[in-house]
Amino acid sequence: MPGPAGLPGARGPALPGIRDASYSPLPSVMPTFLFKTEPGEYAFADLMRDKATTWAGVSNPAACGHLRACAWGDDVLIYHTGSERAIVGLARVVKGPTPDPDAPGLTAKGEIKRPVVEIRGVRPLPRPVTLEWIKADARFHAFDLVRQSRLSVMPVSPELDRAIREAGGLG
């Protein structure tokens, strides 16, 4: 069933005050994803300054599949790669997947080949959650951040989402 403005995968109408980008410390009832970024190229602080951005440039087929699964209202944990290697902030999807204007087209299944989503910064984590901490916690042994280190977009299970928010000072 199409959602706002006919976007595929959207989960309901954009009603004022309902699932907007206001902060909630508890894990959302909507899915949570993790997006990776190189802080020297576009840091979470840049997202907070800009208020919102279009998340583009994802080309890995598995990451594109996860990006196509994002929908309006989903939470996004922002992970800094490079020397930081930590989850540093919380964002929210404010516009579901649309075709990347720089790489339009559909897959053989008729899905958006290179999706982009718009996200809005919500707030930084009071305490960044490091990759070292994640790897040391047995609950994360099957987490894609640990298993598939090159994957740039991935889902986060509700259990791991709660653990990350608690460790990051949001719980």
C-alpha positions in Angstrom: 0.0 0.0 0.0 1.5 3.3 -1.0 2.3 5.9 1.7 2.8 9.6 1.7 3.0 11.0 -1.9 2.8 7.4 -3.2 6.2 6.5 -1.9 6.7 2.7 -1.9 7.4 1.3 1.5 6.1 4.3 3.4 4.2 3.3 6.5 1.4 5.8 6.8 0.4 9.4 6.2 2.7 12.3 7.4 0.5 13.7 10.1 1.8 16.6 12.1 3.1 15.5 15.4 2.9 11.8 14.6 6.3 10.1 14.3 8.0 13.4 13.5 11.7 13.8 14.3 11.2 14.8 17.9 13.4 13.0 20.4 12.3 9.9 22.3 15.0 8.0 24.3 13.2 4.7 23.9 13.6 2.5 20.9 11.0 3.3 18.3 8.2 0.9 17.5 9.4 1.5 13.9 12.6 -0.2 12.6 16.0 1.2 13.4 18.9 1.2 11.0 22.5 2.0 11.2 24.1 4.3 8.6 27.9 4.6 8.3 29.7 7.8 7.4 33.2 9.0 7.2 33.3 12.0 9.6 35.8 13.8 7.4 33.3 13.8 4.5 30.0 14.3 6.4 29.9 14.0 10.2 26.9 13.8 12.4 27.7 17.4 13.5 27.1 18.4 9.8 23.7 16.7 9.9 22.7 18.5 13.0 23.9 21.8 11.5 22.1 21.1 8.2 19.0 19.8 10.1 18.4 17.2 7.3 20.2 15.6 4.3 19.6 13.2 1.5 21.5 10.0 2.3 23.0 9.0 -1.1 26.0 7.3 -2.6 25.1 3.8 -1.4 25.9 1.2 -4.1 26.5 -2.1 -2.4 23.5 -4.4 -3.3 22.9 -5.5 0.3 23.1 -2.0 1.7 20.8 -0.8 -1.1 18.3 -3.5 0.0 18.4 -2.2 3.5 18.0 1.4 2.3 15.0 0.4 0.3 13.5 -1.0 3.5 13.7 2.3 5.3 10.5 4.2 5.6 9.3 7.5 7.0 9.6 7.5 10.8 12.3 4.9 11.1 15.2 5.7 13.5 18.7 5.8 12.2 21.9 5.4 14.3 24.8 7.3 12.8 28.1 5.5 12.9 31.4 7.3 12.3 34.0 5.2 10.5 37.7 5.8 10.3 39.6 6.5 13.5 36.4 7.2 15.5 34.6 3.9 14.9 31.6 4.7 17.1 27.9 5.3 17.0 27.6 9.0 17.7 24.1 10.2 17.0 20.4 9.5 16.3 18.5 10.6 13.2 15.1 9.8 11.7 14.0 9.0 8.2 11.7 11.9 7.0 11.3 10.8 3.4 11.4 7.2 2.3 13.4 5.7 -0.6 13.4 7.5 -3.9 15.7 6.9 -6.9 19.1 8.5 -6.8 18.9 11.3 -9.4 22.6 10.6 -10.3 22.0 6.9 -10.8 18.3 6.3 -11.8 16.9 3.0 -12.8 15.3 -0.2 -11.5 16.6 -3.6 -10.6 15.5 -6.7 -12.4 12.8 -7.1 -9.7 11.5 -3.6 -10.4 12.9 -2.0 -7.3 14.8 1.3 -7.1 18.4 0.4 -8.1 20.2 3.1 -6.1 17.8 4.4 -3.4 18.3 7.6 -1.4 16.4 8.6 1.8 16.1 11.9 3.6 17.0 11.9 7.2 16.8 14.6 9.9 19.2 14.8 12.9 17.6 14.2 16.2 20.4 14.4 18.8 23.9 13.2 19.5 24.5 10.3 21.8 25.7 11.6 25.2 28.3 8.8 25.1 29.5 7.5 21.8 29.1 3.7 21.5 32.4 2.4 20.2 33.0 -0.6 18.0 35.4 -1.9 20.6 32.5 -1.9 23.2 30.2 -3.6 20.6 32.7 -6.3 19.8 33.2 -7.0 23.5 29.5 -7.6 24.1 28.4 -11.2 23.2 24.9 -9.9 22.3 26.4 -8.3 19.2 28.2 -11.3 17.8 25.8 -11.7 14.8 25.4 -7.9 14.2 26.2 -6.9 10.7 28.5 -4.1 12.0 30.7 -6.9 13.4 30.2 -9.5 10.8 30.2 -7.4 7.6 32.4 -4.5 8.3 32.1 -3.0 4.8 28.3 -2.8 4.8 27.3 0.9 5.1 23.5 0.5 5.8 22.1 -2.2 8.1 19.1 -3.0 10.2 19.4 -3.0 14.0 17.3 -5.5 16.0 15.1 -4.1 18.8 17.3 -5.9 21.4 20.5 -4.4 20.1 18.8 -1.0 19.6 17.9 -0.9 23.3 21.5 -2.0 24.3 23.0 0.7 22.1 20.7 3.4 23.4 21.4 2.4 27.0 25.2 2.4 26.4 25.0 5.7 24.6 23.1 7.4 27.5 19.7 7.5 25.8 18.1 4.8 27.9 
